[in-house]
Structure formats: C-alpha cells, structure tokens
Amino acid sequence: MTEQMRTGRMGSGQMRTGHIGSGQMGSGQMGAGHGPSAPSVPEVPGILSAAEVLATAQSIADVQRPNGMIPWFEGGHCDPWNHVEAAMALTVCGFSAEAEQAYLWLADTQMSGGSWFNYYLAEGVKDSRLDTNVCAYIAAGLWHHHLVTGELELLRRLWGVVEHALDFVLRWQDPDGSVRWSLDSAGRPEAYALLTGSSSIYHSLRCGVAAAEILGKDRPDWELAAGRLGHAVAHHPGAFAPKDEFAMDWYYPMLSGAVEGEPGCQRIDEGWTTFVMEDLGVRCVSTSSWVTAAETAECVMALDALGMDAEARRLFAAAQGLRLDDGSYWTGMVYPEGDTFPAGERTTYTAGAIVLAADALSNATPAAGLFRGESLAARLDLAESQCTGAAAAGCTATV
C-alpha cells in the first residue's frame, strides 16, 4: 500500500470489566515445535470464536521467517510497523517464542541512528526511506508485550532499542508539534507531516513514557513531546498534509487517544457515511468502494475507545466477510464486484489488526485496553505557547 494508506495507527477510557468473556484455546492448533503458551485467547461471541482467533494468529506464525521477520505475505516485503502489529497479535494469542523473535529481529536490524528502513525483503532492503512512524511503533509493541506477559525481561533487554528509536523520531518534530513523516533515501526530510503517522507516534511516545517509568528511567522530554504532538493532532489539522480521503485520517486521532469523548464521537458521526459501507466494512479511501479488513478492525478499536460498543461490534462482524477458512483475511475487496484487491492478497498486518480488535472487544488480555489509554499516564495537552521556562528544552524542535 502507499504510505498514505498504511502509515500507522491508537485512546483513553475507563477500565471495563465483563465486556465480553474470553474463551478457552482449542487443541490441535499449534504448528510443529511452535504454538501458544497462554491458557486462553480472545473471542467475540456470535462473531468470532477463540479457535478462529487462534487460527488467525497461526496464519501469521506460518508466514514468519526463521530469523523473526514477518513479511506482509509469503515472499513479500516487511515493514517494521506492520511487523510489530503482527507481533502484538502473536503475543495476544500466546505465541511467545515467535513474538520475542520478531522483536529481536528489529533489534538486530536497527541502524546506528535508531531507525529502520521502510521495506525489507528476505535478501535485503527494498525501500531505504526512513518513516518516523514506522520507527516509533516498537515502543507500543514492547509495552504491549509487557502488559500481556507480565514480564519485563524483553523490555529491559531492548530498552536501548526503544530509546534510540524514539530519539530518532523526535529529531524530526517541528515547532508546531507535528512530526515530519519521513526522510528520503538521501537523508532529506519531507517538508510535511501526516495526520495518521503523527497520531500513531503520539501513542507510541505515551507507551515509551510508560515503559520508561516502569524501568525507572527518566524521559520527561518524551512526555512533553507527546503533549505537543497530541495538541497538534487534536486542534491543528492545518499542521498536516491534507489526506482527507483516507479513512485512517478520519479515525486515527481517536485510535491514538489524541481526540476523546464527545469531540471524538462527533468526528466519527461526521465521517460515517463517507467511509463505512454498511454490513461490509470501512473504505480505505472515500473515493472508491474498496473495503479493507485492517482499516475496519482499526476503526473497531477507535469505536471501542470511544465507548461506542454496539457500532464496534457491528463493524467487527462486517470484517468477517473478508475471512478465509484458514483464519487469514483478504487485504481488501471491491464492491459490488466482490473482487479481492490487491488481487488474491492476504496480509499478516490485516490478521494482526483483527486479533487486536478481538482482544479490545473481549478484554481477554491485560493489554486489551491499551488503545483505550489504559496503562498509560494521563495525557498532556501542550500548546506551543505553553512550552516556556523549564519545559523549553523539551519543546525545541531539533531538525
């Protein structure tokens, strides 16, 4: 997909209990020598069973390469953002060894400046662009891993990876709080920021702050940077390149937690008829009738973060129209023709988004509320004019 379609993806809300129960894991679902170690996986009664969610996670594990890299599909390329999304789904479903190997692959491939290339192939690099949002997401992934597993070993081991990644990203934060979306292959920064990418970076920064606190580290600069970035996302749409035709720019400010409550619900209402095809899912772009399962699942999580439970369940049910018998999902489908697009493509990031949405709806793991802002500190909302005095050092762009 283009960078506008797949630049990233995440909210705060009250802890929920008794939302929808989790189910027991089916037997006979493990691959040889691999498989889940957790006692249960998410289920959404009447929509998706625990065994079906487990099969979806297995479809990711089946594509993962021996070195830990998770490509979009067998023989395809890998980008670090979607790699992390898939690893998070593996963690949810108890594929602990596979998830850990995925994060270790990131540690092994991180460059000295803290970044990763945009696309990797088994034999090398496909796209040498450096996407800031792609580089930031490891903070969300490792914090998610800690929440699900309850252990700190991997987070401690890879703390330096997270720190270098977020420090790289924040070198490209502008005075208005937004973050430039990428550097080209020659190292030249793009002149603009993307709303979806900056929203996802905001969530990743908050996860990084949470990780720093639990490890006894001190990174107030990340918290200040997140406060400025969240303010830009919520209040200054002009700070970002106009990409209004993309569904992610519609729902991502709520998925990230930068826009909450009534303003978030109003934004959802305003865009609903533009982006949602009833009983089919979410259009990737408003100008076509192309429904994608990943955007649908992410929108489910945004709705869940806003407390719009009925709408979230209805949309999640619609996403199952793209499910295959082996648990994988078509990337997208064009209506009314019913043609898959890209033709015949099933992607691991799509499977990952479905699993994370199922977890959010079912409250099956301790990380189910991550995209509702649970486990994260209260967010700051810092306008540029507030970045004075002692906070000024954390409010200065370093581009």
Beta strands, then each sheet from edge to edge (+ up, - down):
strand 1: 23-24
strand 2: 40-41
strand 3: 119-121
strand 4: 124-127
strand 5: 130-131
strand 6: 182-183
strand 7: 276-277
strand 8: 281-283
strand 9: 290-292
strand 10: 332-334
strand 11: 339-340
sheet 1: 1+ 2-
sheet 2: 3+ 4-
sheet 3: 5+ 6-
sheet 4: 7+ 8- 9+ 10- 11+
end
